[in-house]
Amino acid sequence: MTWSILALDRTTGTLGAAVATRFFAVGALAIHVEGHVGAMATQALINPMYAVHGMPLMRAGEAPVDVAAALLAGDAGREHRQLHILDVQGRIFAHTGAECVSWCGSVSGVDVSVAGNMLAGAAVVERTLAAFEASAGPMAERLLAALEAGEQAGGDKRGKQSAALKVATRDPYPDLDIRADDHPDPIRELRRLYRVSQERFAVFRRFLPGADSPGGVFDRRVIDAAIRRDRGAVYTVPPAGG
């Protein structure tokens, strides 16, 4: 009932994930991203405990294949799950249980993995992958372009309802985490939210405490000056449909 993409930009170290589905609030449980660690998506019949137990294993440096083996071994419902994992080294592992609803499966490239189930067909994941690989620019823009291509190929065969996108670089928490939980055109709504995030949030986020700055910057004059200087110029993204 979902398709998702996990990706790594080795040049910047940026990790990202995006997902879309005909189901409520998919971003709440399906995708997980942590800077310097990796990205994971759990879908079909979602198992939220995969992230709870799996992300610490990835943090400790275990390979995705071993992380998945540990998670699946302890799950009696493994054949009803879909799981894919990408770590900061670019290693990928994907699992599609035998009981997942067709069309279901996964494709991957260098530093990118796409998986889906209950889709209109294999073209959904194939075009999602191709669009990401053909794109350039910031991770969020590339993920948006990839989801849009998958939707144009048919997406979730039941229709649309929610979508989400997360991007992380240096910190355990995301640089960007946006969701359309219940919307008639959720991917289009993600693109709108992304544009809004560039107006102030993307600049403000740079000053928050993180792994390399425990206290962050809390001088409001510095933050406000940066917002006035940089707002709208952090990234560029065309309007929906552009």
C-alpha positions as CSV (number, residue, x, y, z in Angstrom):
1,M,0.0,0.0,0.0
2,T,3.1,2.2,-0.1
3,W,6.2,3.0,-2.0
4,S,9.3,4.7,-0.6
5,I,12.8,5.8,-1.6
6,L,15.9,5.9,0.5
7,A,19.0,7.8,-0.8
8,L,22.5,9.0,0.1
9,D,24.5,11.8,-1.4
10,R,28.1,10.9,-0.7
11,T,29.4,14.3,-1.6
12,T,27.5,16.0,1.2
13,G,26.8,13.0,3.4
14,T,23.1,13.8,3.2
15,L,20.6,11.0,3.8
16,G,17.0,11.1,2.8
17,A,13.8,9.2,2.6
18,A,10.4,9.8,1.1
19,V,7.2,7.8,1.0
20,A,3.6,8.0,-0.4
21,T,0.5,5.9,0.0
22,R,-3.3,5.6,0.2
23,F,-3.2,5.4,4.0
24,F,-3.3,7.9,6.8
25,A,-0.2,9.6,8.2
26,V,2.4,7.3,6.6
27,G,5.2,9.6,7.7
28,A,4.5,8.9,11.4
29,L,5.7,5.3,11.2
30,A,7.2,4.3,7.9
31,I,10.4,6.2,7.3
32,H,13.4,6.9,9.6
33,V,16.6,8.8,8.9
34,E,19.6,9.7,11.0
35,G,22.6,11.7,10.1
36,H,25.9,9.7,9.8
37,V,23.9,6.5,10.2
38,G,21.4,5.6,7.6
39,A,17.8,5.4,6.5
40,M,15.1,2.8,6.8
41,A,11.5,2.2,5.6
42,T,9.0,-0.3,7.0
43,Q,5.8,-0.7,5.0
44,A,3.1,-3.2,3.9
45,L,1.9,-4.2,7.3
46,I,4.2,-1.8,9.1
47,N,6.2,-3.0,12.1
48,P,7.2,0.2,14.0
49,M,9.6,-1.9,16.2
50,Y,11.9,-2.3,13.2
51,A,13.1,1.3,13.7
52,V,13.2,1.0,17.5
53,H,15.5,-2.0,17.3
54,G,17.1,-1.5,14.0
55,M,18.5,2.1,14.1
56,P,20.7,1.3,17.2
57,L,22.2,-1.6,15.3
58,M,22.9,0.7,12.3
59,R,24.3,3.3,14.7
60,A,26.7,0.6,16.0
61,G,27.9,0.0,12.4
62,E,26.1,-3.2,11.5
63,A,25.5,-3.8,7.8
64,P,21.9,-3.5,6.5
65,V,21.8,-7.2,5.7
66,D,22.6,-8.1,9.3
67,V,20.3,-5.6,10.7
68,A,17.4,-6.9,8.6
69,A,18.3,-10.5,9.5
70,A,18.0,-9.7,13.2
71,L,14.7,-7.8,12.8
72,L,13.1,-10.4,10.5
73,A,14.2,-13.4,12.6
74,G,12.2,-12.1,15.6
75,D,9.1,-11.2,13.7
76,A,6.4,-13.9,13.1
77,G,4.7,-11.6,10.6
78,R,7.8,-11.2,8.4
79,E,6.1,-12.4,5.3
80,H,3.6,-9.6,5.6
81,R,6.3,-6.9,5.9
82,Q,8.3,-4.9,3.5
83,L,11.6,-3.4,4.7
84,H,14.5,-1.7,3.1
85,I,17.6,-0.2,4.6
86,L,20.4,2.1,3.3
87,D,23.4,3.0,5.5
88,V,25.8,5.9,5.3
89,Q,28.3,3.7,3.5
90,G,25.8,3.1,0.7
91,R,25.1,-0.5,1.6
92,I,21.5,-1.6,0.8
93,F,19.2,-4.5,1.8
94,A,15.6,-5.0,0.9
95,H,13.0,-7.5,2.0
96,T,9.5,-8.1,0.5
97,G,7.5,-10.8,2.3
98,A,5.8,-13.5,0.4
99,E,2.4,-12.3,1.6
100,C,2.8,-8.7,0.5
101,V,0.1,-7.5,-2.0
102,S,1.0,-7.3,-5.7
103,W,2.5,-5.4,-7.3
104,C,5.3,-5.6,-4.8
105,G,9.1,-5.5,-5.0
106,S,12.1,-3.3,-5.0
107,V,14.8,-1.9,-7.2
108,S,18.1,-0.2,-6.3
109,G,21.0,1.8,-7.8
110,V,24.1,3.3,-6.4
111,D,23.3,4.8,-3.0
112,V,19.5,4.6,-3.7
113,S,16.8,2.0,-2.9
114,V,13.1,2.0,-3.9
115,A,10.5,-0.4,-2.6
116,G,6.7,-0.7,-2.8
117,N,3.7,-2.9,-2.5
118,M,0.0,-2.7,-3.6
119,L,1.2,-0.6,-6.5
120,A,-0.2,-0.1,-10.0
121,G,2.8,-2.0,-11.4
122,A,6.6,-2.3,-11.4
123,A,6.9,1.0,-13.4
124,V,6.2,2.9,-10.1
125,V,9.4,1.9,-8.5
126,E,11.4,1.8,-11.7
127,R,10.4,5.4,-12.6
128,T,10.9,6.6,-9.1
129,L,14.5,5.3,-9.2
130,A,15.1,6.6,-12.7
131,A,13.8,10.1,-11.8
132,F,16.1,10.3,-8.8
133,E,19.1,9.1,-10.7
134,A,18.4,11.7,-13.5
135,S,18.0,14.6,-11.1
136,A,20.4,17.0,-9.5
137,G,20.4,19.5,-6.7
138,P,19.4,19.3,-3.0
139,M,18.3,15.9,-1.7
140,A,14.8,17.1,-0.9
141,E,14.2,18.3,-4.5
142,R,15.5,15.0,-5.9
143,L,13.2,13.0,-3.6
144,L,10.2,15.1,-4.6
145,A,11.0,14.6,-8.3
146,A,11.3,10.9,-7.7
147,L,7.9,10.6,-5.9
148,E,6.2,12.6,-8.6
149,A,7.6,10.2,-11.2
150,G,6.3,7.2,-9.3
151,E,2.9,8.8,-8.9
152,Q,2.7,9.5,-12.7
153,A,3.4,5.8,-13.2
154,G,0.3,4.9,-11.2
155,G,1.5,5.0,-7.6
156,D,-0.6,3.2,-5.0
157,K,-3.2,1.4,-7.0
158,R,-5.9,2.4,-4.5
159,G,-5.2,6.1,-4.8
160,K,-3.6,8.9,-2.7
161,Q,-3.8,10.0,0.9
162,S,-0.5,10.8,2.6
163,A,3.2,11.4,1.9
164,A,6.3,12.3,3.8
165,L,9.9,13.4,3.4
166,K,12.9,13.4,5.7
167,V,16.4,14.6,5.2
168,A,19.3,14.4,7.6
169,T,23.0,15.4,7.5
170,R,25.0,15.6,10.6
171,D,22.6,15.1,13.4
172,P,20.4,12.3,15.0
173,Y,17.4,14.4,14.1
174,P,16.4,15.5,10.6
175,D,17.3,18.7,8.9
176,L,13.8,18.6,7.3
177,D,10.8,16.4,8.3
178,I,7.6,17.2,6.4
179,R,4.3,15.3,6.1
180,A,1.0,15.5,4.4
181,D,-1.1,13.2,6.6
182,D,-4.5,13.4,4.9
183,H,-4.6,15.3,1.6
184,P,-6.2,14.8,-1.9
185,D,-2.8,15.4,-3.5
186,P,-0.2,14.7,-0.8
187,I,2.9,14.8,-3.0
188,R,1.9,18.2,-4.4
189,E,1.3,19.3,-0.8
190,L,4.8,18.1,0.2
191,R,6.2,20.3,-2.5
192,R,4.3,23.3,-1.1
193,L,5.5,22.5,2.4
194,Y,9.1,22.3,1.1
195,R,8.8,25.8,-0.5
196,V,7.4,27.2,2.8
197,S,10.3,25.6,4.8
198,Q,12.8,27.6,2.7
199,E,11.2,30.9,3.8
200,R,12.5,30.8,7.4
201,F,12.8,27.2,8.8
202,A,15.7,26.1,6.6
203,V,17.8,29.1,7.8
204,F,16.6,28.7,11.5
205,R,17.5,25.0,11.4
206,R,21.2,25.8,10.8
207,F,21.5,27.4,14.2
208,L,19.9,24.6,16.3
209,P,22.0,22.6,18.7
210,G,23.5,19.5,17.1
211,A,26.3,17.0,17.0
212,D,29.0,19.6,16.2
213,S,27.4,22.5,18.2
214,P,26.0,21.3,21.5
215,G,24.5,24.8,22.4
216,G,23.8,25.9,18.9
217,V,23.3,29.7,18.3
218,F,20.8,31.4,20.6
219,D,21.6,35.1,19.7
220,R,18.3,36.1,18.1
221,R,20.0,39.0,16.3
222,V,22.3,36.6,14.5
223,I,19.5,34.2,13.6
224,D,17.2,37.0,12.4
225,A,19.9,38.6,10.3
226,A,20.6,35.3,8.6
227,I,16.9,34.8,7.9
228,R,16.7,38.3,6.3
229,R,19.8,37.6,4.3
230,D,19.2,34.0,3.2
231,R,15.5,33.3,3.3
232,G,14.3,31.8,0.0
233,A,17.8,31.4,-1.3
234,V,18.8,28.3,0.7
235,Y,17.5,26.0,-2.0
236,T,15.5,26.7,-5.2
237,V,12.5,24.6,-6.1
238,P,10.0,25.2,-8.9
239,P,6.3,25.6,-8.1
240,A,4.1,22.6,-8.2
241,G,3.7,21.4,-11.7
242,G,6.7,23.5,-12.8
